[in-house]
Amino acid sequence: MGGKKVIIVGAGPGGLTAGMLLASRGFEVEILEKEAVVGGRNAAIEMDGFVFDTGPTFLMMRYVLDEIFALASRKTSDYLDIREVDPLYRLRFDAQREFFPSRNREATAQQIARLFPGDEKGYERFLANEERKLAKAIPCLQVPYGSFFHLARLRLLKALPFLDIHRTLYDHLASYFDHPDLRIAFTFQAKYLGMSPWQCPGLFSIISLIEHGQGLYHPIGGLHRISTAMARAVREDGGTIRLSTPVQEILVENGRAVGVRLQDGERLTADFVIVNADFAHAMTRLVPEQHRRKYTDKAIAGKRFSCSTFMLYLGTDRTWDIPHHNIIFAPDYRKNVAEIAEAHELSRDPSVYVQNPCVLDPSMAPPGKSALYVLVPITNNESGIDWEKETPAYRELVLDILESRAGLAGLRSHIVCEKVLTPLDWEQRYNVYRGATFNLAHNVGQMLVWRPHNRFEEFKGCYLVGGGTHPGSGLPTIYESARISAELLMEDAGIRFPFAAARTQG
Ligand SMILES: Cc1cc2nc3c(=O)[nH]c(=O)nc-3n(C[C@H](O)[C@H](O)[C@H](O)COP(=O)(O)OP(=O)(O)OC[C@H]3O[C@@H](n4cnc5c(N)ncnc54)[C@H](O)[C@@H]3O)c2cc1C
């Protein structure tokens, strides 16, 4: 079956998933990756015996990953040792209140009753109502939206009254909880989409429900191991992955993608081209404007983009007594979020996320030491902030917060190696448009049929995978984007590929 040649631009989670699915069905897959390693934002960073995940540290909806491996006739457990993270996370609010939600509903309800008296009933309602919403929403996200007619799909029409797209995530959660901190505990997940809970559609309460209902996971070695496992599967099925091979241009002839030109001038042809590179970057840099009517440079500049992140990867010479995931909220969280999403200015008192994976997975650091991953959500490069100038002072500011509020007293004196990434690095080194790490924003006007289509609408023979297409940013949705796009490609190649039948949820 297959036999047709597919070129994939980028070996990030989207490109690897598509490559794995298509190679397993006999397509001749060639993945071209500009970096020397696979994974993109989901690659490893290795320093002096310490290992860090570059980007994703939360693996949710692990059944989607299992389904992808099953579709490629494999078992995830033959490639990855995945453990549950329990509790989900430590949430620390300004009043020094700490909340450790977990998948154990009884224990979580008891904590809520103690910390946020009266709101425990809202928690029960949240679980029941949102479960219903999730069941309606998931099937809507598993199908492509290539035309406005698709908005009339029965499953979407039936789901609409349950999706809460008419109000913001924060307003929606306010219908369950009175206490402002508890509302934040169930809405901060908008940050996974790079958005503000005060702007993000109420639909996305399904993310906190997924965490509370299905849990969070960590593959031993780090989440980047998913990328290397997928790369292994691609190669096992005869696909090739060319590293350190940047693509210069996607070649379009007579309204059809016919291949790519590499930066070194080599021209490669294919029956189909899949684009995994960041969507806005790929359009503005890899596709000459004469081939774009809808996504001109100007149209792209007018889109809404997610926030960015300031990152510290710290190798330390000791272990730390804090959980795996820690979120230290800004004293004025509303202001912090507005600075990021509305004012586009640098927060001087930001929220900070710290991952201390060695508590669960000591393999990520030399014995007795630990690898700390620090993520600060901040405004993207629309801000015009001069990162070369700001970085040293911002690093100090973040370390102050970590030492005083995160449970990492004396941290500075234990750092033995470190790496910093700023929005400028995301843009220049990782080819992420405006350094918007979570891609195009997920406002209703940029979702479903209004998001760049999986079967790309500008020219034939081209498909998009990754956070910039439907269903959106985040690992499970990116895997889903690749499954949808691979299915469309198979359809165009005249092969019936019953992916849909293999979906276990929804
Ligand atoms: C800091 C951070 C934290 C995140 N945390 C989470 C999380 O906890 N959980 C979660 O589910 N998601 C998370 N995400 C979001 C998302 O899952 C990841 O960003 C994911 O890696 C995006 O995958 P992708 O396939 O869309 O793009 P990418 O990972 O960016 O892959 C695109 C690939 O294309 C390559 N490329 C670009 N241009 C070219 C070119 N010209 N030629 C050849 N190759 C090219 C890139 O090098 C890259 O390998 C996080 C993202 C970031 C940045």
The ligand as a Gaussian input file, in Angstrom:
#p B3LYP/6-31G(d) Opt

LIG

0 1
 C        8.030000      26.114000      26.752000
 C        6.913000      25.254000      26.234000
 C        6.199000      24.438000      27.096000
 C        5.191000      23.616000      26.601000
 N        4.558000      22.788000      27.477000
 C        3.661000      21.903000      26.997000
 C        3.163000      20.885000      27.864000
 O        3.533000      20.810000      29.039000
 N        2.273000      19.989000      27.360000
 C        1.869000      20.032000      26.043000
 O        1.069000      19.186000      25.629000
 N        2.338000      20.986000      25.204000
 C        3.237000      21.913000      25.629000
 N        3.775000      22.835000      24.771000
 C        3.179000      23.048000      23.436000
 C        3.511000      22.065000      22.298000
 O        3.139000      20.768000      22.670000
 C        4.967000      22.042000      21.878000
 O        5.396000      23.310000      21.552000
 C        5.212000      21.136000      20.658000
 O        6.568000      20.829000      20.568000
 C        4.820000      21.800000      19.348000
 O        4.932000      20.841000      18.343000
 P        4.869000      21.191000      16.804000
 O        4.998000      19.898000      16.090000
 O        3.686000      22.030000      16.516000
 O        6.118000      22.169000      16.529000
 P        7.675000      22.110000      16.872000
 O        7.937000      21.327000      18.097000
 O        8.160000      23.518000      16.874000
 O        8.298000      21.357000      15.627000
 C        8.544000      22.006000      14.398000
 C        9.831000      21.472000      13.829000
 O       10.096000      22.095000      12.566000
 C       11.487000      22.365000      12.478000
 N       11.696000      23.409000      11.467000
 C       11.332000      24.712000      11.547000
 N       11.696000      25.357000      10.421000
 C       12.306000      24.440000       9.619000
 C       12.890000      24.499000       8.335000
 N       12.936000      25.623000       7.625000
 N       13.431000      23.371000       7.816000
 C       13.406000      22.188000       8.514000
 N       12.867000      22.098000       9.755000
 C       12.309000      23.195000      10.290000
 C       11.840000      22.787000      13.889000
 O       13.225000      22.740000      14.140000
 C       11.035000      21.781000      14.701000
 O       11.762000      20.598000      14.929000
 C        4.838000      23.646000      25.223000
 C        5.554000      24.469000      24.362000
 C        6.592000      25.243000      24.854000
 C        7.380000      26.061000      23.879000

